[in-house]
Structure formats: structure tokens, C-alpha cells
Amino acid sequence: MENWIIRFVAILCAMGGTALLWILGVFLVVPWREGRLLALSLAELQMIGVPLVIGLAVTWGALHLFALADRTENPKLYVTIRAVLIVASIAAVIGGSFWTQSHIA
């Protein structure tokens, strides 16, 4: 019974981490598009750095929670969840950048 609770909390963490990575994509596209990614102001660096660091930390925590629930009992499910979470995180960054590009132009 407690495995489903761990999985539920892990899903909440994964959703939060993915949302933070989507926000990273939203804020990353403007300096990227203007070609000044290496010349960011301090405020822009914070707007990009905070979602990156916190999003990766929360996603990593979600992976550890999934490992608590499924690594020993169902290793194939854990490998599948890990792959899906990595793909979803990358897709969130790309999706956030495409969303911003569509609203800028």
C-alpha cells in the first residue's frame, strides 16, 4: 500500500520538476534568439539558473522516489519511468521555448 503513496508523491515531484524545466525553456529562448546567451545580466542569469537548478534537483528527487518504490520490486517499470521522465524533461524545455517563440513573433 505504501508504494502507491511513494509513486504518487514521485509523480507530483516529477510534474513540478517538468514545469520548472518548461519555465527554463520559456526564459531561455529570448537570449538564445538574440545571440547573447554568454552575456546575460544578473537578473536574466537568475531567471534561467533558478528553474534549471531547482528543476533538475526536483526531477532527480522524483527519480529517487521512483527508485524507492520500484527498483527492487519491478526494475523494468523503473527503467521505463526513468526514460520517460528524461524524455519529458527535455520535451518540456523544448516546449517552453517553442511556446515563447510563437508568442514573441
N, C-alpha and C positions, 0 to 999 in steps of 0.2 A: 504494500500500500504506500510506503513512503517513497518508492521510486517514482511514482507518478507526480508526487509533490515536488521532488527534485527536478523532474523533467519540466514541470510547469514553470518553476522559478527559472530554470535554464532558458526556456522559451522566452520568458519576459526579458531576461538579460540579453538574449540574442536579438530580440526586437529593438531594445534600447540601443544596443551597440550598432545595429544596422542603421537605425535612424540617425545616430551621430555620424556615421560614415556617409550617409546621404547628405547631411549638412556640410560635411567636409567637401563633397563634390560641388555643392552649391557655392560655397565661398572660394573654392579653388579655381573655378573657371575664369573669373574676371582677370586676375593677374596672369594666368596662363595665356589667355587670349591676347592680352596686351604685351606679352613678351617680357614681363618684369617679375618673373617668379623668384629670381635670385636677388631682387632689390625691393623687398617688401618693407613697409613701415611696421612699427611695433604693433599697432592695432591689427593690421592685416595678418601679421605673423601669429598673433594670439587667436584671431578668428579661424585660422587654418590649423594651428597647432593644438588647440584645446580639443576640437572634435576628433582630430587624428589620435592623440594620445589616449583620451578617455574612451573613444570608440574602440580602439584596439584592446585596451585593458578590460572593458566590459565584455567584449566578444571573447577574449581569452578566458575570462571568468566563466562565461557560459559554456565554453568547451570543457572546462574543468568540472562544471556541474554535470554536464552530459557524461563525462567520464566516470563520475561517481555512480551514476545510475546505470550505465550500460557497458562500461569497458569489460567487466568480468562476466556479466550475465549474457550479453548479446553484443559481441565485438563487431559483427558485421553492421549492425544498426549504428553503432558508434562511428565507424568509419564512414558510413553513408551520411550521417548527420554532420560530421566534421567537413566532408567535402561540400555538402550543400551550404553550410554556413560560410565557408570560404568563398564559394561562388556568389552567394547572396551579398556578402560584404563588398566584393569587387563590383557587382552589379549595382549596388546602392551608390557607390561613389560615381560610377558612370551615369547612372540615372539622375543623380543630383546635378551633375554637370550638364547633361542634356536638357534638363528642366530649366536651368538658368539660361542656357543659350537660346532656348525657344522663347523665353520671356524678355530677353535683352533686345533681340533684333526686331 
